[in-house]
Amino acid sequence: MLNDLAFRAMESSLKGLKLQQDAIIHNIANIETPGYKAKSVSFDNILEQARQGNAGRYDFKALVEEDLYTESRPDGNNVDIDQENIELVGSYFQTMALYQKIGGRISDLRYVIGQAFK
């Protein structure tokens, strides 16, 4: 049951969100680095796979992309601290929601196992 499609999807989502949080934290850490280009994580290819009929198989691959086209400061650094903070908070809430969902699944399994041994 912990290896079913929904659980694997939640596990993969947590890994992708961790990658996203790492990219955001890396961007924030380099806010004063001249020429640094912000990085972002894209999950678009996952949605495309589902649209193409691969919904029964989850192959989560997040893409880390560097923003080479925008400059917000004369030194070439394009990190927008406000945007990074908003994305970090959003990622945090998504992570917490997934942890709650996984916790609920595990609680359900405990209940079922407990009922089986009564």
N, C-alpha and C positions, 0 to 999 in steps of 0.2 A: 504494500500500500504506500510506503514511503518512496517507492520507485515508480509510481504511476506518473502519467503525463502531466497532471496538474502540479504535483509536487516538484517534478523536475523543472517545470516552467518557472515556478516560484524561486527555486534554488538558482537557476540561471539568471533570473531577474535581479536577485540580490548581488550576484557577481557583477552584472552589468552596472548596477547602481554604485557598487564599490569602485569600479573603474571610473565612473562619472565623478564621484566624490574626490577621487585621487587627482583627476585632471583639474577640477575646480580649485582644490587646495594648492596644487602646483602653480596654477595661474595666480592665485592670491600671493603666494610666496615670492613670485617674480614680478610683482607690481612695480618695483623700482628698477628692474633690469632693462637697460636700453636695448631696443631692437627685439625684445621678447615678443613672440606672437602667441596669443591665447590659443589654448587647445580646448576642444569640445569632443563629446562622445555622441555618436550617432547610432540610433537603433532602427533606422529606416529599413535596413535590409531584412530585419526580422518580420516586419509587417508585410514586406513584399513577398517573402516566402509563403506566408499564410495566404496571401491573395492568389498565389500561383498553385495552390492546392497541396502544399506540404504541411497542412495543419496537423496531421497526425504525427509529425516528426518535428521536434524542436531542436534546432541547431543554432543556438544563440551566439551571435558574433557581433560584438559592439565594435564600431570603428572609431578610432581616435583621429581626429582631424585637426590640422593647424589652420587658423584663420590668417591667411596671407594677404587679404585684400583690404582690410580696414586698419586705419591708424587713428588713434585717438589722441596721441601726443606727438610733439615734434621729435622726440627721441626714438620714434618708431615702435614703441610699446603700445599695444592695443587692448590691454586688459582694462575692462570696465568693472571696477570694484563693486558698484551697486548691482550690476547684472550678475556677477559671480556670487554675491551674497544671496540674491533671490534664488538662483539655481541651486545653491547649496541647501537652503532651507527646503525647497521643493523636493530635492532628492532625499533629504532627511525624512520628510513626511511619507514619501513613497516607501522608504525602507521600513519605517515603523509600521505602516499598514501591512506590508508583506510579513513582517515578524508576527504580527497579530494573527494573520491568516494561517501561517505555518503553525503557530501555537494552538490555534483552534483545531487544526487537523490532527495534531498530536493528542490533544485532549479527547477528541472523538475516538481515536484509536485506543487510548487508555480505557475509555468507557466500554468499548466493544470487547476488548480483551478481558476487562473485569467481569462483564456479563457472561462471557464464555466459560469462566472458571467458577461460577456460582453453583 
